[in-house]
Every structure is written in C-alpha cells, then in structure tokens.
Amino acid sequence: MNFANPIRGEAPVKIGAIDFRIAVTFSGLARLSQALGAKTIDEIYARLLGFEPKAVACAIRCLIVVDDADQLDGLVAKILDDGNISVADQASWREAVEAALASHIEAGRIRRDEQTANQIAGDAVLGKPVSPS
C-alpha cells in the first residue's frame, strides 16, 4: 500500500481489494464540480459522503493520487470495476473523504495564519490587533 501524506491533504482509501490514495486539492475540486455540475462545496461533500455512484466515480478520477501518471487510467478502471467496488465500500470511502478534506482545510488555515516576526511587529506598530501564529 502507498502511504498517504496528510500534510498534502492525502488520505488512504480501500475500495474492494484495491488500496490507493486520494487528495483534496482546489483544482481537483474544480474538476469534480464541473464533472458533477455541482454549484457548491456543500453539494459535492454531500454527494461524496452519500456515496452517490456518479460522484464517487468522478471523484476517484479527479482526486486520486498516483505515483505514475501512465498507470492512472488502468488503476481507475480496476477500482471502478463492478467486481471490485460495491456499496459495502461506503464507510471506507467516507472516512477517506472526510480525512482528505479536513487535511486540505487545515493546510489552508495554516498557510493563512503564517506570519513572520517582521509582519507581527509591523502590525503591532501600526496598531493592528496581534494574533499569535
């Protein structure tokens, strides 16, 4: 199994007999939104957690992390093969989506909270509220 990197927003998932990784990225969400015709992140999230077949199939294609791009199509086909995927995979899928999305959000928060000592000092001199980062 390939190990997931939560710092990059990755999460491990097992569908049927296949272990792989997904990562929530903004570009992946944009591709998924377009594929589903979804208007909001809330809609995407509900459809993924509800294990809607089209949403899951599109998400696997849009969010999968592969080490070798040449193997992407074959891996996606194996994951989505009727002999592999079933509704029994919903709990594993849900756990992975929640973990990947939480990692993505946390990474974004950290990037927005990073301030250099110089920025903190400059804000203090200008009378701006200081928040520790």
For each residue, the residues with C-beta under 8 A, 3 or more apart:
1: 12 19
2: 12 19 20 21 65 67
3: 12
4: 10 11 12 21 65
5: 8 10
6: 9 10 11 99 103
7: 103 107
8: 5 23 103 107
9: 6 23 24 25 100 101 103 104 107
10: 4 5 6 21 22 23 65 100 103
11: 4 6 21 22 23 95 96 97 99 100 103
12: 1 2 3 4 19 20 21 96
13: 19 20 21 22 92 93 95 96
14: 17 18 19 20 89 92
15: 18 20 60 79 84 85 89 92 93
16: 79 81 83 84 85 86 89
17: 14 84
18: 14 15 75 78 79 84
19: 1 2 12 13 14
20: 2 12 13 14 15 64 65 66 75 79
21: 2 4 10 11 12 13 64 65
22: 10 11 13 59 60 63 64 65 96 97 100
23: 8 9 10 11 28 63 65 100 104
24: 9 28 29 63 97 100 101 103 104
25: 9 28 29 63 104
26: 29 30
27: 30 31
28: 23 24 25 31 32 62 63
29: 24 25 26 32 33 41 44 62
30: 26 27 33 34
31: 27 28 34 35 62
32: 28 29 35 36 38 44 55 58 59 62 63
33: 29 30 36 37 38 39 44
34: 30 31 37
35: 31 32 58 61 62
36: 32 33 43 44 47 54 55 58
37: 33 34
38: 32 33 43 44 47
39: 33 43
40: 43 44
41: 29 44 45
42: 45 46
43: 36 38 39 40 46 47
44: 29 32 33 36 38 40 41 47 48 55
45: 41 42 48 49 97 101
46: 42 43 49 50
47: 36 38 43 44 50 52 55
48: 44 45 51 52 55 56 59 93 94 97
49: 45 46 94 97 98
50: 46 47 55
51: 48 55 56 87 89 90 93 94
52: 47 48 55 56
53: 56 57
54: 36 57 58
55: 32 36 44 47 48 50 51 52 58 59
56: 48 51 52 53 59 60 85 93
57: 53 54 60 61 80
58: 32 35 36 54 55 61 62
59: 22 32 48 55 56 62 63 97
60: 15 22 56 57 63 64 76 79 80
61: 35 57 58 64 76
62: 28 29 31 32 35 58 59
63: 22 23 24 25 28 32 59 60 100
64: 20 21 22 60 61 72 75 76 79
65: 2 4 10 20 21 22 23
66: 20 69 71 72 75
67: 2 71
68: 71 72
69: 66 72
70:
71: 66 67 68 74 75
72: 64 66 68 69 75 76
73: 76 77
74: 71 77 78
75: 18 20 64 66 71 72 78 79
76: 60 61 64 72 73 79 80
77: 73 74 80 81
78: 18 74 75 81 84
79: 15 16 18 20 60 64 75 76 84 85
80: 57 60 76 77 84 85
81: 16 77 78 84 85
82: 85
83: 16
84: 15 16 17 18 78 79 80 81
85: 15 16 56 79 80 81 82 89
86: 16 89
87: 51 90
88:
89: 14 15 16 51 85 86 92 93
90: 51 87 93 94
91: 94 95
92: 13 14 15 89 95 96
93: 13 15 48 51 56 89 90 96 97
94: 48 49 51 90 91 97 98
95: 11 13 91 92 98 99
96: 11 12 13 22 92 93 99 100
97: 11 22 24 45 48 49 59 93 94 100 101
98: 49 94 95 101 102
99: 6 11 95 96 102 103
100: 9 10 11 22 23 24 63 96 97 103 104
101: 9 24 45 97 98 104 105
102: 98 99 105 106
103: 6 7 8 9 10 11 24 99 100 106 107
104: 9 23 24 25 100 101 107 108
105: 101 102 108 109
106: 102 103 109 110
107: 7 8 9 103 104 110 111
108: 104 105 111 112
109: 105 106 112 113
110: 106 107 113 114
111: 107 108 114
112: 108 109
113: 109 110 131 133
114: 110 111 133
115: 119 120 123 133
116: 119 120
117: 120 121
118: 121 122
119: 115 116 122 123
120: 115 116 117 123 124 130 133
121: 117 118 124 125
122: 118 119 125 126
123: 115 119 120 126 128 129 130
124: 120 121 127 128 130
125: 121 122
126: 122 123
127: 124
128: 123 124
129: 123
130: 120 123 124
131: 113
132:
133: 113 114 115 120
